[in-house]
Amino acid sequence: MGKLYDLRVLVWGEPAETAAERKVSSQICLFLRPTDRAALANAYVSGLKEDVGLVGNQYNDLVTCLSVGYIIGQVPHALAIQVVAPRIWFPLMTVIWAGLTMCTAATHNFTQLAALRFFQGMIEASTYSGTQYIIGSWYKPQEVGKRIGLFAASGMAGTMFAGLMMTAIYKTMNGHAGLPGWKWVFIIDGIITLPIAIFGFLSFPDLPETTKAPYFSAEEKALALSRLPPKNPEGHKIGFSIIKRVLLNLNFWIFTLFWVIGGALEAFNTQSCMLLWMKSTKQFTVPQNNDYPLGLYAIGIVLTLLTSIAIDATGKHAPWGIVTCVLQIVACIILLCWEHIGNGAKMGAYYLAATAYAIQPVCFAWATQILVRENDDASRAVILYSMNGASSVLFSFWGIVLYPATDAKKGFHRGTIAMVCIAVLLILWIGIVWMQDKRTVAMIESQNPDNEEKLEDIGMQDITIPTKE
């Protein structure tokens, strides 16, 4: 039993001391499973391209439309959840998203599809960083790595489910009621999302200081707050001071650029390079085009979970980020030999590149651990959302310039060279974040010399503090 206990601690951390704490921790995990948001790539290779009449790089243009909406929506969502209860805001966005998804099935041309993707991006902007914000609000800093990893992995699992669902629908419902299979996937995707929204309206836990969740007793609500550093009652203010609190904050610039570079490391996957290459060869069937890329998400899930476990177990982020960059460089070296390798090697390189998904818990767990030390919830929310927004700014043109669908047959040569540069740059930026981590610890320790026993509560238990003379 001793080894099993040690394994349990390694994977999920120290067990809760009380039944109430176990309940608080487990209930929050129930709400961190996003629905799929990535059916477009599957639909593109399953008939949408031909039915809607997409030509040239219009697929990349559709990805850009979603990215532009996603960018515009980031900061408004960050501010909205400081005013509107997250238990209302997030489910409301989910309902709207479901409606837009179903409307996609009614599109007949590129213009209609582009407009829908833009508004869907604006709504979708609420989800990713919002969940990072909620996780950082409920869990101790040394607990967030695994939870953020679980959230990221669940998103990939949702995309895998969408791929499997797409294949099943294409086989069984293509032509049913006169509709092609790709339209049915958008209709069903929207329908199955609605119960999640209803569940959210009824049961989403909100924040520890404002939760009205019926499944928490008064004692459990108090426990949720007592597990965390003291809350700043002014932390949710979003007046004009929020501009100064964000733009004059060094963390804003460091972490925004951190995820711009980190997000670019995932480009082979986010730009659906493997799928587009398979489609361009005309050597694979529609089910194969849908199914083979699912392996990317399987690899991403495993590596993301292992990385997040390693982060919480060791208290270190930098080594795992560097390993991820090195694996990406190896994948690029293989892909740069495009004309001299077969399809098996090309697939293997794309599968290896899927390890880039592991950068998500590195970037966001590290950012969360450092940002909670400021005890400014509104600023933390804006910075987390800005990280995602800035990354999307890059991808609004990154895919069109470096990963256009027309380059699929050539192996995205320009994009592969750019990826090597990104991996090297990210290794250097990890060093900058590491120094900022050390700096914030030393600053807080110098301001609170009599509070060293509290360092674990603000995520600094694994940092060596200089001893005062």
Residue pairs with C-beta under 8 A, 6 or more apart in sequence:
8 15
9 15
10 309
10 313
11 146
11 309
12 146
13 142
13 143
13 146
13 312
15 22
16 22
16 24
16 25
18 223
20 217
20 219
20 220
20 223
21 223
21 227
23 215
23 216
23 220
24 138
24 216
24 220
24 223
24 224
24 227
25 139
25 143
27 205
27 213
27 215
27 216
28 134
28 135
28 138
28 139
28 205
29 147
29 150
31 134
31 200
31 203
31 204
31 205
32 131
32 134
32 135
32 147
32 150
32 151
32 154
33 151
33 154
33 158
34 127
34 128
34 131
34 151
34 154
34 155
34 158
35 94
35 158
35 189
35 192
35 193
35 196
36 158
36 159
36 161
36 162
36 189
37 97
37 124
37 127
37 155
37 158
37 159
38 159
38 162
39 101
39 162
39 166
39 185
39 186
39 189
40 48
40 62
40 63
40 66
40 117
41 272
41 275
42 162
42 163
42 166
42 182
42 185
42 275
42 290
43 166
43 182
43 185
43 186
44 54
44 59
44 279
45 275
45 278
45 279
45 286
45 289
45 290
46 166
46 170
46 180
46 181
46 182
46 185
46 286
46 289
46 290
47 170
47 174
47 180
47 181
47 182
47 286
48 54
48 182
49 59
51 180
51 182
52 107
52 108
52 109
52 110
52 113
53 109
53 110
54 62
54 110
56 405
56 406
57 400
57 404
57 405
57 406
58 110
59 276
59 405
60 271
60 399
60 400
60 403
60 404
60 405
61 110
61 114
61 400
62 110
62 113
62 114
62 117
63 117
63 271
63 395
63 399
64 395
64 396
64 397
64 399
64 400
65 114
65 115
65 117
65 118
65 121
66 117
66 118
66 120
66 121
66 124
67 121
67 392
67 393
67 395
67 396
68 118
68 121
68 392
68 396
69 117
69 118
69 119
69 120
69 121
69 122
69 123
69 124
69 125
70 121
70 122
70 124
70 125
70 388
70 389
70 392
71 121
71 125
71 389
71 392
71 393
71 396
72 121
72 122
72 125
73 121
73 122
73 123
73 124
73 125
73 126
74 125
74 129
74 385
74 386
74 388
74 389
74 392
75 382
75 385
75 386
75 389
77 89
77 93
77 125
77 126
77 129
77 130
77 385
78 129
78 133
78 378
78 381
78 382
78 384
78 385
78 386
79 238
79 242
79 378
79 381
79 382
80 89
80 126
81 89
81 90
81 126
81 130
81 133
81 381
82 236
82 237
82 238
82 377
82 378
82 381
83 238
85 206
85 210
86 130
86 134
86 204
86 206
86 207
87 200
87 201
87 203
87 204
87 205
87 206
87 212
88 201
89 126
90 126
90 127
90 130
90 200
90 204
91 197
91 198
91 199
91 200
91 201
91 204
92 197
93 123
93 124
93 126
93 127
94 193
94 196
94 197
94 200
95 194
95 197
96 123
97 120
97 123
97 124
97 193
98 190
98 191
98 193
98 194
98 197
99 190
100 116
100 119
100 120
100 123
100 190
101 120
101 186
101 189
101 190
101 193
102 186
102 187
102 189
102 190
102 191
103 116
104 113
104 116
104 183
104 186
105 179
105 183
105 184
105 186
105 187
106 112
107 113
107 116
125 385
125 388
125 389
128 155
128 388
129 381
129 384
129 385
129 387
129 388
130 385
131 151
132 148
132 151
132 364
132 368
132 384
133 377
133 380
133 381
133 384
133 385
134 207
135 144
135 147
135 148
135 151
135 368
136 144
136 368
136 371
136 372
136 380
136 384
137 207
137 208
137 377
138 205
138 207
138 208
138 224
138 228
139 147
140 227
140 228
140 456
140 457
140 459
141 368
141 369
141 372
141 457
141 458
141 459
141 460
142 312
142 315
142 369
142 456
142 459
142 461
142 462
143 312
144 312
144 365
144 368
144 369
145 308
145 309
145 311
145 312
145 361
145 365
146 305
146 308
146 309
146 311
146 312
147 308
148 308
148 360
148 361
148 364
148 365
148 368
149 304
149 305
149 307
149 308
149 309
149 311
149 360
149 361
149 365
150 305
150 308
152 304
152 308
152 357
152 360
152 361
152 364
153 300
153 301
153 304
153 305
156 297
156 300
156 301
156 304
156 357
157 297
157 301
159 297
160 294
160 297
160 298
160 301
162 185
162 189
163 290
163 291
163 293
163 294
163 297
164 291
164 294
165 185
165 188
165 189
166 181
166 182
166 185
166 290
167 287
167 290
167 291
169 181
169 184
169 185
169 188
170 181
170 182
170 185
170 286
170 287
170 290
171 181
171 287
173 179
173 181
173 184
174 180
174 181
174 184
175 181
176 184
179 187
203 213
203 214
203 215
204 213
205 211
205 213
205 216
206 212
206 213
207 377
208 221
208 224
208 225
208 228
208 231
209 225
209 231
211 221
211 224
216 224
225 231
228 457
229 372
229 375
229 454
229 457
229 458
230 375
231 375
231 377
232 375
232 376
232 377
235 375
235 376
235 377
235 378
235 379
236 377
236 378
237 378
238 378
242 378
242 379
242 382
245 376
245 378
245 379
246 252
246 379
246 382
246 383
246 386
249 374
249 379
249 383
250 436
251 367
251 370
251 371
251 374
251 383
251 436
252 382
252 383
252 386
254 432
254 433
254 436
255 363
255 367
255 370
255 371
255 383
255 387
255 433
256 383
256 386
256 387
256 390
257 390
257 429
258 363
258 366
258 367
258 387
258 429
258 433
259 363
259 364
259 367
259 387
259 388
259 390
259 391
260 387
260 390
260 391
260 393
260 394
261 422
261 425
261 426
261 429
262 321
262 359
262 360
262 362
262 363
262 391
262 426
263 270
263 391
263 392
263 394
263 395
264 391
264 394
264 395
264 398
264 419
264 422
265 324
265 325
265 328
265 356
265 359
265 419
265 422
265 423
265 426
266 356
266 357
266 359
266 360
267 273
267 395
267 398
267 399
267 402
267 403
267 415
267 418
267 419
267 422
268 274
268 331
268 350
268 353
268 354
268 356
268 403
268 412
268 415
268 419
269 296
269 300
269 353
269 354
269 356
269 357
270 395
270 399
271 398
271 399
271 403
271 415
272 293
273 350
273 403
273 408
273 412
273 415
274 292
274 293
274 296
274 347
274 350
275 289
275 293
276 405
276 408
277 346
277 350
277 408
277 409
277 411
277 412
278 284
278 288
278 289
278 292
278 293
279 289
279 408
280 405
280 408
280 409
281 343
281 409
283 343
284 292
292 347
295 351
295 354
296 350
296 351
296 353
296 354
297 354
299 351
299 354
299 355
299 357
300 354
300 355
300 356
300 357
300 358
301 357
303 324
303 354
303 355
303 357
303 358
304 357
304 358
304 360
304 361
306 358
307 320
307 324
307 358
307 361
307 362
308 361
308 365
310 316
310 320
311 317
311 320
311 361
311 362
311 365
314 462
315 461
315 462
315 463
316 462
317 362
317 365
317 366
317 430
317 433
317 434
318 430
318 431
318 433
318 434
320 358
320 362
321 359
321 362
321 363
321 426
321 427
321 430
322 427
322 430
324 355
324 356
324 358
324 359
324 362
325 423
325 424
325 426
325 427
325 430
326 423
327 352
327 353
327 355
327 356
328 353
328 355
328 356
328 419
328 422
328 423
329 420
329 423
329 424
330 352
331 349
331 350
331 352
331 353
331 355
332 349
332 353
332 416
332 417
332 419
332 420
332 423
334 341
334 345
334 346
334 348
334 349
334 352
335 346
335 349
335 350
335 353
335 411
335 412
335 416
336 413
336 416
336 417
337 345
338 346
338 410
338 411
338 413
341 349
346 411
359 426
362 430
363 387
364 384
364 387
366 433
366 437
367 383
367 384
367 387
368 380
368 384
369 437
369 459
370 436
370 437
370 440
370 459
371 379
371 380
371 383
371 384
372 380
372 458
372 459
373 440
373 444
373 458
373 459
373 460
374 380
401 414
402 412
402 414
402 415
402 418
403 412
403 415
407 413
407 414
407 415
437 463
438 463
441 455
441 460
441 463
441 465
442 465
442 466
444 458
444 460
445 452
445 455
445 460
445 465
445 466
448 454
449 468
452 465
455 461
455 463
455 465
